[in-house]
Amino acid sequence: MPITPVPSYDGARYPTLEDVAAERRQFLRQIGLAVIAAATGGASLACTPEGGGGGAEGQLIPVTQRRATPPTPPIMPAGTPAPPRWPGSRGALVGGRTIEVTYADGSQGWVAVAAVFASDNTALEEALIDAEARIAEAVRLEMKLEPPAVFDDPRSVQRMEANLLAAIKKIVGVPGLQSVAIARMPRPVAQAAPAAMAPAAPVPAATSLPPAPRHLPRAGGKCPIHGSGCTESEHGG
Amino acid sequence: MACTYCFAGAKTAAAMSTETGQAAIDLALAGLAAERAPALEIAFFGGEPLLAWDRLVDLAGYARGAAERAQVPLSFQVTTNGTLLTPQRLEALDRLGVQVALSLDGVPEAHDAARPMAGGAPSAARVWDALDRALERWPDLTVVSVLDPANIALLERSLAALTARGVRRLVLNPNWSARWAEWALDAWRAGYERAAGLYVDAYRAGRPFALNVFDDKIVLHLLGPAPRLHGCGFGQGECAVAPSGRLYPCGRAVGEDHGGPLVLGDVASGLTRTVAGPARDEGSLPEPCRGCALRARCASHCGCANHEATGDPQVPGEVLCWHERMSIPLADQAAATLFAERNPDFIGRFYGGLSPREGD
């Protein structure tokens, strides 16, 4: 019974996460909104900083302060087969603060935008940081086409988020942006609190959990939440 | 106990000293200081770690204090044979925040086939009692079942019995170094086929359970078609400390702690050498695996399983290769069935929830 490579295989007849990205949008949006809520206080959001879980075992784990006690996903018992790494999704508040916008009627307001991506996608994280100004400009352009009441209509919000997702994908040029969430803010938040970091709820099993979220060191990297100089080790570079 | 397949080798009752344990914790925390998002997981492992109960409690307390000072998130895990899992210890482990995994191979015939007490007496009744007590406290308790030729024919019955008892997290841990005859492989395949049926039926009944040999394959498909090799922590991010203080790349590598080529150093001098781990990129895959369509989903990432089977952490054994070719299609069939049925638990667990499609 030698080692026998399988020349071809097409037996996995169910979609990958990428295949159903559009159908997962609502779930991923909850991660984005949880990030915004955690970063800004969330007073204006329907979604609490505790977020909304997506699945049977899913739950968002916002990190609004350094954790004295980490969340306790089951740990793989020593001496058993290592599970695959399941990076999950994390969200980051783009620019680390609210963005001042002008609506179609000329009135002004503030919005917050969160990007959601796989927690191990450091290339995208860097690109999002580098492109902060251009992303903010894209947000302003989008909002300039909308009335202030746009946030009262879920379908319009969905459309805006789809537009922003496409625009930000184009700006950053790095694959892996899963979702964008936008929310109206009642006031500017110049320096947001540490935002949420959430493993994408499909926490498949004790047996499939990664040991812990790990973030590769990023040479010269800036914090996606606070920009340069952040000392919060949960997300700072 | 005297488990026939134990990779810890001969039992010498050599518990780790407090000094060695504390030095290991200090070493781990010092090593994590340069990490950007450090986290320390400590697994108490044996032999039977509850034999050194007081030491376990002392070291857990020491680690808690040291980790708090270092501001490093800390978690504990212990794998136990259950024979010493008294109600008092359950409560104490709960208080310490230790995640418990119970070694239980299934129905009594399966369990006692390879897990007798040291004098040869059966242990199943005691461990099943411990299971009930533990499940009462931790409904998501992990149960580890070793698959061995001595118990493989009873796999379906064992899985059915464990899940019927309320176990929701099952880790099947094949004994790769066993001699697997043709009849045993046939029984293994039949057991997995029936396990796939149980797995699907459990989702349909709204009582899903986690089963690593299927879940891991499903997850690796969900992550996408791009080959992404997933190495274990063998010597990279994972380190086992023997009672002597020697460091090894994995708990399975300690054996009887005779030293040898897998020793990475010791708690006094730290990590002084590295060993090649499982393949983590296409280039380091062994030749026969490079063209395999299943390579990105293959369990050949387990360095110790490879080492046990072939003597090389990078080269998988033939039984493991057979196992992957056998189990991946079964996992895929189960997943495809549940996805096609839009099973809510399956969708929620693996996809995080999906919006209804047009026509749904």
Interface residues (C-beta under 8 A of the other chain):
Chain A: M1 P2 I3 T4 P5 V6 P7 S8 Y9 G11 A12 R13 Y14 P15 T16 L17 E18 V20 A22 E23 R24 R25 Q26 F27 L28 G54 G55 A56 E57 G58 R66 R67 A68 T69 P70 T72 P74 I75 M76 P77 A78 G79 T80 P81 A82 P83 P84 R85 W86 A200 A201 P202 V203 P204 A205 A206 T207 S208 P211 A212 P213 R214 H215 L216 P217 R218 S233 E234 G236 G237
Chain B: F7 E35 R36 A37 P38 A39 E41 A43 F45 E68 Q71 P73 L74 S75 F76 Q77 T79 G97 Q99 A101 D140 T142 V144 R169 L170 V171 N173 P174 P208 A210 L211 N212 D215 D216 I218 V219 L220 H221 L222 L223 G224 P225 H230 G231 C232 G233 G237 A240 C250 G251 R252 P286 P288 C289 R290 G291 C292 A293 L294 R295 A299 H301 C302 A305 P316 E318 V319 C321 W322 R325 I328 P329 D332 Q333 A335 A336 F339 A340 P344 D345 I347 G348 R349 F350 Y351 G352 G353 L354 S355 R357
